Amino acid sequence: MNTPERFARRRQQLRKLFKSENVAGMLITAERNVTWLTGFTGDSTYLFLGPDGDLLLSDFRYITQLEEECPGVETFIRKSTMKMPEAVLQVIGKSKVERLGIEGHAMTVELFQRLQEELKGVSLTAVNWKVEELRSVKDPQEIEEIREAVRLAERGFDFLKAILTPEKTECELAHELEHAIRGFGGDGLSFPAIIAVGDRAALPHYRPGTIKLKESPILLVDWGAMTKSGYRSDLTRTMLTGKPDRKFQKIYETVLEAQRLSIEAIAPGVKCGDVDAVARDFIKAAGYGKYFDHGLGHGIGLDIHELPRFSQGSETELKPGMVVTVEPGIYLPGWGGVRIEDDVLVTKQGYEVLSNVPKDWDSVPVAI
């Protein structure tokens, strides 16, 4: 349950880092970080953690919403004649903070320059990705939210398979999938669904177009659902709507085995780069190394791409409570691609695969 105490604990977690980062306060400008630290779900709002307490900087539009979502957190409501930089300058200036932590990866250059030029006697220190690192380990409630997002995605996929017909286009299927997930109680898709037919499946971040299912037997679907509270899932399945061929089967089974091996490598203390290497080395040994050059996966939560990252050489160690995607793929330009993706929880003992959409070879052919 979202209680004021829950968010206060998160802000206290962040405050514990102030000493090691050598700052006396911190300005949070990344929208999703403000949400995670306060429960506020609107936009155009910053959070200042200062020596005398926590303060949300917002405007007239959100007065009631802030009262409802963030009880107990003080607010600074700027008037329409005051721009956000002026509000920040006024609040920070009065706080007498000498070393201010900022999110260098999220703050605009304009705001940084204004603060640097006009906050006399205040040193700005980049404290990058620290909130995201805290967010990477989910609490039990967040894990349940992600489980629900996975369940919504699974129901949406079952619906999608049931409406496949030769004349359906990629775009039509994407729209119907989103409508179904909303009908099942979700807040929509986690991200615009990737529904790719034929050689379009070789584009990892393809945008659905007007290609019809009957134009090729290869169908890749990358989708996810978002809960009402904003938590997300991220899954991919690749199917055949026509007669299987040996080339497709070899590539599919290579990707499936690479995913199985890398999932089995997940455990607390294991480096993300080592998990990535398991899948990458297997695909390379099968002769497809140059056709898999994106990271193996990423964290999910309030954002669809969060920490940690399964990428080459990453030294980040997995911790219980992290929820990650595992999504190896092989992409052959002009032919098509195969990607298989599941959401995985890092547990104290190892891992738990949260998604349960069939992916064995027998499940790949679908009738249309």
Secondary structure, DSSP 8 states (H G I E B T S, - for coil): ---HHHHHHHHHHHHTTHHHHT-SEEEE--HHHHHHHH----SS-EEEEETTEEEEEEEGGGHHHHHHHSTT-EEEEE-TTS-HHHHHHHHHHHHT-SEEEE-TTTS-HHHHHHHHHHSTT-EEEE-TTHHHHHHTS--HHHHHHHHHHHHHHHHHHHHHHHT--TT-BHHHHHHHHHHHHHHTT--SBSS--EEEEGGGGG-TT----S-BGGG-SEEEEEE-BB-TTS-B--EEEEEESS---HHHHHHHHHHHHHHHHHHHT--TT-BHHHHHHHHHHHHHHTT-GGG--S-SEEE-SSSSSEEEEE-TT---B--TT-EEEE--EEEETTTEEEE-BEEEEE-SSSEEE------SGGGSB---
